[in-house]
Amino acid sequence: MTDVTAEDAPARPGPQGDISPEQVREHLRRRAIFLRELAEARELRRRVTPHRSRRARIHAVLRRRTFRIN
């Protein structure tokens, strides 16, 4: 029976393991672009389908009323 120690195990990079600062910047830039486009898509959907946003607002109000403590 062989024991596997940390020395024998293959090295796995952590969240910021072997990536260069340039790669980190590129990842953050792409993530920022993605989040900006996602927000734009949500805003567009909210404007294009007002009945859905109205229904969502009504349901949110009902949920708040349901969990009110008085």
C-alpha positions as CSV (number, residue, x, y, z in Angstrom):
1,M,0.0,0.0,0.0
2,T,1.5,3.4,-1.0
3,D,0.8,6.6,0.7
4,V,0.2,9.7,-1.4
5,T,1.7,12.8,0.1
6,A,1.6,16.4,-0.9
7,E,5.0,15.9,-2.5
8,D,3.7,13.1,-4.7
9,A,0.5,14.7,-5.7
10,P,0.4,16.8,-8.9
11,A,0.5,20.5,-8.2
12,R,-2.9,22.1,-8.8
13,P,-3.0,25.9,-9.3
14,G,-5.2,27.7,-6.8
15,P,-7.6,30.5,-7.8
16,Q,-4.7,32.8,-8.7
17,G,-2.2,29.9,-9.2
18,D,0.1,30.3,-12.2
19,I,-1.7,33.1,-14.1
20,S,0.1,36.3,-14.9
21,P,-1.2,39.7,-13.9
22,E,-1.9,40.3,-17.6
23,Q,-4.2,37.3,-17.7
24,V,-5.9,38.4,-14.5
25,R,-6.5,41.9,-16.0
26,E,-7.9,40.3,-19.2
27,H,-10.2,38.0,-17.2
28,L,-11.5,41.0,-15.1
29,R,-12.0,43.0,-18.3
30,R,-14.0,40.2,-20.0
31,R,-16.0,39.7,-16.8
32,A,-16.8,43.4,-16.6
33,I,-17.9,43.4,-20.2
34,F,-20.1,40.4,-19.6
35,L,-21.7,41.9,-16.5
36,R,-22.4,45.2,-18.3
37,E,-24.0,43.3,-21.2
38,L,-26.0,41.2,-18.8
39,A,-27.3,44.4,-17.1
40,E,-28.2,45.9,-20.5
41,A,-30.1,42.7,-21.5
42,R,-32.1,42.8,-18.3
43,E,-32.9,46.4,-18.7
44,L,-34.0,45.8,-22.3
45,R,-36.1,42.9,-21.3
46,R,-37.7,45.0,-18.6
47,R,-38.6,47.8,-21.1
48,V,-39.7,45.4,-23.9
49,T,-42.0,43.3,-21.7
50,P,-43.6,45.7,-19.3
51,H,-46.4,43.3,-18.3
52,R,-43.8,40.9,-17.0
53,S,-42.1,43.6,-14.9
54,R,-45.5,44.8,-13.7
55,R,-46.3,41.2,-12.7
56,A,-43.0,40.9,-11.0
57,R,-43.5,44.1,-9.0
58,I,-47.0,42.9,-7.9
59,H,-45.6,39.5,-6.8
60,A,-42.7,41.2,-4.9
61,V,-45.2,43.4,-3.1
62,L,-47.3,40.4,-2.2
63,R,-44.2,38.5,-0.9
64,R,-43.3,41.5,1.2
65,R,-46.8,41.6,2.7
66,T,-46.7,37.9,3.4
67,F,-43.5,38.1,5.5
68,R,-44.4,41.3,7.3
69,I,-44.4,40.8,11.1
70,N,-47.2,42.7,12.9
